[in-house]
Amino acid sequence: MNINIEPIKLTQYSHGAGCGCKISPKVLEQILETSQTTPPIDKLWVGNDSRDDAAVFEIGQDQAVISTTDFFMPIVDDPFDFGRIAAANSISDIYAMGGDPLMAISILGWPISKITPEYAREVVEGGRSICAEAGIPLAGGHSIDSPEPIFGLAVTGMVTRDRLKRNDTAKPGNSLYLTKPLGVGILSTAQKQGKLKAEHRDIARDNMVRLNRAGLALSKLPGVCAITDVTGFGLLGHLSEMCEGSKLSAELMMDNIPLLPHIDYYVEQDCIPGGTNRNWDSYGYKIGNLSEFQRRLLCDPQTSGGLLVAVDEATEKTMLQILRDEEHVPEECLLPIGQLVEKDGKQPLITVH
């Protein structure tokens, strides 16, 4: 933080944190239900039907514009870091579609009577720094006086048809990879509860500010069949969307799923976000038997989480080389976490071994 005034705890001004603020999948489905019929639009390559990460609209010559927005309340106390995390999370949707981000505009809600504008400036500066890292301008925005601090971005990107990656185009036999470890929601809750050890305070932040630009690198590989990013619905929620859209089932290997350090300790301390239970209540009936520990990890709401990638066997080695050598993805994320299989009506949508 760059301002020389008394530090405050941003998280004390919000009832939720990061993508844990998201409305649960079950409630969101009720909100989005509509009786209106909209005629098909040929140029709309990706709309809301598949619950994908962004909308994609053709602008000619097999090129399309990608449009997305994301915003939430503070997940960390430092305003500059809050801005960085929110920006990385927003830009991630463009990368998850295989796209190249072009520009962003900010979305800011600020309780002016409670927190001075200098802190809001630091939030925006944090967002601007991540935009610069992604090579795009923060080109404008909109702000309101709101009861709780809110920040995020609306981001525009570009993609060609041959590089577009959807969440509903996975194939049977695809291996699954996750490019960031799980556990952000648990560590963030530990911080809010005052249980996070000082030596662990940067673990979640450093995970959240890392850009998912690997999606752009992987877009050139046709054998990368589907990509989505893992955020507020947890790994099981976003994998459920991939499975249902692709009409497949998934088998996960718990031992290969990457986790942030010290997660076991904080699970034992009961540092579980409210969003974890809301997630399970929304889609748990689709999932095979889980232990309590597995449920707490696999439904944990992630903020600026990793990319969930479905890749065919012939492309796997090339993909791993790109992730390791070009994108510097952590070694623990270079193991397959599971596989997609033909859907069998007798088995759960997702099974965890």
C-alpha positions in Angstrom: 0.0 0.0 0.0 1.4 3.4 -1.0 -0.6 5.8 1.1 0.8 7.4 4.2 -2.3 7.2 6.4 -3.4 4.8 9.1 -4.0 1.3 7.6 -7.5 -0.1 7.7 -8.9 -3.6 7.2 -10.9 -3.5 4.0 -12.4 -6.9 4.7 -14.3 -5.6 7.8 -16.4 -3.5 5.5 -17.8 -6.4 3.4 -20.1 -9.3 4.3 -18.4 -11.6 1.8 -15.0 -11.9 0.2 -13.9 -12.2 -3.4 -15.6 -14.7 -5.6 -17.2 -16.2 -2.4 -19.7 -13.3 -2.8 -21.1 -15.0 -5.9 -24.7 -16.0 -5.9 -24.9 -19.8 -5.6 -25.4 -21.8 -8.8 -28.9 -22.9 -7.8 -30.1 -19.4 -7.1 -28.4 -18.0 -10.2 -30.3 -20.6 -12.3 -33.5 -19.2 -10.9 -32.5 -15.6 -11.7 -31.5 -16.4 -15.3 -34.7 -18.4 -16.0 -36.8 -16.7 -18.6 -39.9 -17.2 -20.6 -38.8 -14.8 -23.3 -37.7 -16.3 -26.6 -34.8 -14.6 -28.5 -34.2 -15.4 -32.1 -30.9 -17.1 -32.9 -28.1 -14.7 -33.7 -25.6 -16.3 -36.0 -22.8 -14.0 -35.1 -23.1 -14.7 -31.3 -20.6 -17.6 -31.1 -21.0 -17.9 -27.3 -23.8 -16.6 -25.2 -25.3 -17.5 -21.9 -26.6 -21.0 -22.9 -23.5 -22.8 -21.9 -22.7 -20.8 -18.8 -19.3 -20.0 -20.3 -16.8 -17.5 -19.1 -17.5 -14.7 -21.5 -19.7 -13.7 -24.5 -18.2 -14.0 -28.0 -19.5 -12.0 -31.0 -18.2 -12.3 -34.6 -17.0 -9.1 -36.2 -16.0 -10.6 -39.5 -13.4 -12.7 -41.2 -13.5 -15.4 -38.5 -12.6 -12.9 -35.8 -14.7 -12.2 -32.8 -14.8 -9.8 -29.9 -14.9 -11.2 -26.3 -16.8 -9.3 -23.6 -16.9 -10.1 -19.9 -17.2 -8.4 -16.5 -16.4 -9.4 -13.0 -16.4 -7.6 -9.6 -16.6 -8.4 -5.9 -15.9 -7.1 -2.4 -12.5 -7.2 -0.7 -10.8 -10.5 -0.1 -7.7 -8.9 1.3 -7.2 -5.9 3.6 -4.6 -4.0 1.4 -6.4 -1.9 -1.2 -3.6 -2.1 -3.8 -3.6 -5.9 -3.5 -7.4 -5.9 -3.7 -7.3 -4.0 -7.0 -4.6 -6.4 -8.3 -6.6 -9.5 -7.4 -9.9 -8.2 -8.8 -8.2 -7.2 -12.1 -6.5 -10.6 -12.6 -9.7 -12.3 -11.9 -11.6 -10.3 -14.5 -9.0 -10.6 -17.2 -8.9 -14.4 -16.6 -12.3 -14.8 -18.4 -10.7 -13.6 -21.7 -7.8 -16.0 -21.3 -10.2 -18.8 -20.5 -11.8 -18.3 -23.9 -8.4 -18.5 -25.6 -8.5 -14.8 -26.3 -6.1 -11.9 -26.2 -7.3 -9.0 -23.9 -7.5 -5.6 -25.5 -8.7 -3.1 -22.9 -10.5 -2.8 -19.6 -12.8 -0.4 -17.9 -13.2 -0.3 -14.1 -16.3 -0.9 -11.9 -16.0 0.8 -8.5 -18.4 1.0 -5.6 -17.1 2.9 -2.6 -18.5 3.8 0.9 -17.3 7.4 0.8 -18.6 8.2 4.2 -16.7 5.3 5.8 -13.4 5.0 3.8 -11.5 7.9 2.4 -11.1 8.2 -1.4 -7.3 7.7 -1.1 -7.9 4.1 -0.5 -10.2 3.8 -3.5 -7.4 5.4 -5.6 -5.0 2.6 -4.4 -7.6 0.0 -5.4 -7.8 1.4 -8.9 -4.0 1.7 -9.0 -3.7 -2.0 -8.2 -6.1 -2.8 -11.0 -4.1 -0.6 -13.4 -0.9 -2.4 -12.5 -2.3 -5.8 -13.5 -3.7 -4.4 -16.7 -0.3 -3.1 -17.5 1.2 -6.6 -16.8 -1.4 -8.0 -19.2 -0.4 -5.4 -21.8 -3.7 -3.5 -21.9 -4.9 -0.1 -20.8 -7.4 0.6 -18.0 -9.3 2.9 -20.4 -12.2 4.2 -18.3 -14.9 3.1 -15.9 -17.8 3.9 -13.7 -18.1 4.6 -9.9 -20.9 4.8 -7.4 -21.2 5.5 -3.7 -22.1 2.1 -2.2 -22.5 0.6 1.3 -19.6 -1.8 0.7 -16.4 -1.6 -1.3 -16.7 -3.2 -4.7 -14.2 -3.3 -7.5 -13.7 -5.2 -10.8 -13.3 -4.8 -14.5 -15.3 -5.1 -17.7 -12.8 -6.5 -20.2 -12.8 -6.7 -24.0 -10.7 -9.2 -25.9 -10.3 -10.7 -29.4 -10.2 -14.3 -30.6 -10.2 -16.1 -34.0 -12.5 -19.0 -34.6 -9.7 -21.5 -34.7 -8.4 -20.4 -31.3 -11.7 -20.1 -29.4 -11.9 -22.3 -26.3 -15.3 -23.1 -24.8 -16.3 -25.0 -21.6 -18.6 -27.4 -23.4 -16.4 -28.9 -26.1 -14.5 -31.5 -24.1 -14.1 -35.0 -25.5 -14.2 -38.5 -24.0 -10.7 -39.6 -22.9 -9.5 -36.0 -22.3 -7.2 -35.5 -19.4 -8.0 -32.7 -16.9 -5.4 -30.2 -15.6 -5.7 -27.4 -13.1 -3.1 -24.6 -13.5 -3.4 -23.1 -10.0 -3.7 -24.9 -6.6 -7.0 -24.8 -4.6 -7.5 -23.3 -1.2 -7.9 -19.6 -1.7 -11.3 -19.4 0.0 -10.0 -21.3 3.0 -7.0 -19.1 3.5 -9.0 -16.0 3.0 -11.5 -17.1 5.6 -8.7 -17.8 8.0 -7.5 -14.2 7.5 -11.0 -12.8 8.1 -11.3 -15.0 11.3 -8.0 -13.8 12.6 -6.5 -17.3 12.4 -4.1 -16.9 9.5 -0.5 -17.2 10.7 1.8 -14.3 9.7 4.1 -16.5 7.7 1.2 -17.6 5.6 -0.4 -14.3 4.8 1.0 -13.9 1.2 0.2 -17.4 0.0 -3.3 -16.8 -1.3 -2.5 -13.3 -2.5 0.4 -14.5 -4.6 -1.8 -17.2 -6.1 -4.6 -14.8 -7.0 -2.5 -12.1 -8.7 -0.9 -14.5 -11.1 -2.4 -13.9 -14.6 -4.0 -16.9 -16.4 -2.2 -15.9 -19.7 -1.6 -19.7 -20.2 -5.0 -19.8 -21.8 -3.8 -17.6 -24.7 -0.7 -19.8 -25.2 -2.9 -23.0 -25.2 -5.3 -21.5 -27.7 -3.0 -22.4 -30.5 -3.3 -26.2 -29.7 -6.4 -27.8 -31.3 -6.0 -30.8 -29.0 -6.8 -28.5 -26.0 -10.5 -29.2 -26.4 -12.0 -27.1 -23.6 -11.0 -24.5 -21.0 -12.8 -22.8 -18.2 -11.5 -20.9 -15.1 -12.2 -22.1 -11.6 -13.7 -19.3 -9.5 -16.6 -18.9 -7.0 -18.4 -22.2 -7.8 -15.3 -24.2 -6.8 -13.6 -27.0 -8.8 -16.7 -29.3 -8.7 -19.1 -26.5 -9.8 -17.1 -25.4 -12.9 -16.2 -29.0 -13.8 -19.9 -29.8 -13.5 -20.6 -27.2 -16.1 -17.9 -28.6 -18.4 -19.3 -32.1 -18.0 -22.9 -31.2 -18.6 -22.1 -29.0 -21.5 -20.0 -31.7 -23.1 -22.4 -34.5 -22.1 -19.7 -36.4 -20.3 -18.8 -37.5 -16.8 -15.5 -37.0 -14.9 -13.3 -39.1 -12.7 -11.0 -37.2 -10.4 -7.9 -38.4 -8.6 -7.8 -36.6 -5.3 -4.1 -37.2 -4.7 -3.2 -35.3 -7.9 -5.3 -32.2 -7.2 -2.9 -29.3 -6.3 -3.5 -27.6 -3.0 -2.0 -24.4 -1.5 0.4 -25.1 1.4 -0.9 -25.6 4.9 -4.5 -26.1 3.8 -5.0 -29.2 6.0 -4.2 -27.1 9.1 -6.8 -24.4 8.3 -9.5 -27.0 7.4 -8.9 -28.4 10.8 -9.4 -24.9 12.2 -12.8 -24.8 10.5 -11.9 -21.9 8.3 -14.6 -22.7 5.7 -16.3 -20.0 3.7 -20.1 -19.9 3.6 -19.9 -20.2 -0.1 -18.6 -23.8 0.2 -21.9 -25.0 1.7 -23.9 -23.0 -0.8 -22.0 -24.6 -3.6 -22.5 -28.1 -2.3 -26.2 -27.4 -1.7 -26.5 -26.4 -5.4 -24.7 -29.4 -7.1 -23.8 -32.0 -4.5 -26.6 -34.3 -5.6 -24.7 -34.7 -8.9 -21.4 -35.8 -7.2 -20.4 -39.2 -5.9 -19.6 -39.9 -2.2 -17.1 -37.5 -0.7 -15.4 -37.2 2.6 -16.0 -34.0 4.6 -12.4 -33.0 3.9 -12.8 -33.5 0.1 -16.1 -31.6 0.1 -14.5 -28.6 1.8 -11.6 -28.5 -0.7 -13.4 -29.2 -3.9 -16.3 -26.9 -3.3 -14.1 -24.1 -1.9 -14.8 -20.8 -3.7 -11.8 -19.7 -5.6 -11.0 -16.1 -6.4 -8.8 -15.7 -9.5 -8.4 -19.4 -9.6 -6.6 -21.5 -12.2 -7.6 -22.7 -15.6 -9.3 -26.1 -15.9 -8.1 -27.6 -19.1 -9.3 -30.7 -21.0 -6.7 -32.0 -23.4 -6.4 -35.0 -25.7 -3.6 -37.6 -25.3 -1.7 -36.6 -28.5 -1.4 -32.9 -27.3 -0.7 -33.6 -23.6 3.1 -33.5 -23.8 3.2 -30.3 -25.9 0.8 -28.6 -23.5 2.8 -29.6 -20.5 6.0 -28.2 -22.1 4.2 -24.9 -22.7 2.9 -24.7 -19.2 6.3 -25.5 -17.7 8.7 -23.6 -19.9 6.7 -20.7 -21.2 4.0 -20.1 -18.5 6.0 -21.3 -15.5 3.0 -23.1 -14.0 3.9 -24.7 -10.6 5.2 -28.3 -10.8 2.3 -29.5 -8.7 -0.1 -28.4 -11.4 1.5 -30.5 -14.1 -0.1 -33.7 -13.1 -3.5 -34.8 -14.5 -6.2 -34.4 -11.9 -8.6 -36.7 -13.7 -10.2 -37.8 -17.0 -13.5 -37.2 -18.9 -15.4 -40.3 -19.8 -18.6 -41.2 -21.7 -21.7 -40.4 -19.6 -23.3 -43.4 -17.9 -26.7 -42.7 -16.4 -26.0 -45.0 -13.5 -22.9 -43.2 -12.2 -22.6 -39.7 -10.7 -21.6 -36.7 -12.9 -18.3 -36.5 -11.1 -16.6 -39.3 -9.1 -13.6 -38.7 -6.8 -11.2 -41.5 -6.1 
